[in-house]
Amino acid sequence: MNKDIEKIRDFNRFYANYFNRFEKELYQGFPSMNEARVMAFLHFHQSSTATDIQNELGFDKGQLSKMLTKLEKKRYFETYSQS
């Protein structure tokens, strides 16, 4: 029975790794799900601050900062300072 369990685990590992590589190749360059959430939020709330996004979507400060920097570099949006 242990051999059967090990065969099933090997099978699962093989296909999990295979689909993980396939997914990375397929979606290379596309925004992650969290990045898409930020972009959708900004689409509907265009004058939002990073704090607004953080409070609404629940990201921690560092995580959100990295995402916003990455999205801005890809020119998905522009930032404006509030005066």
C-alpha positions, 0 to 999 in steps of 0.5 A: 500500500505504501508503494501505491501512495508513493506512486500517487504522490509522484504523479501529483508532484510531476503534474503540479510542477508541469502545470506550474511551469506551463502557467508561468510561461503562459502568463509571463508578463501579465499582472498577478491577481493581486496586481489586477486587484490594485489596477481594478481598484484604481480604475474605479477610484482614480484619486486614491492614495496608497493608504486608501488601497491598503485599507480597502484591499488589505495589503501590507505597506511593503507589499503594496509599495512593491506592487505599485512600483512594479505597475508604475514601471510597466506604465499601467498607471501614473502617480501624482503627488497631492499638493 
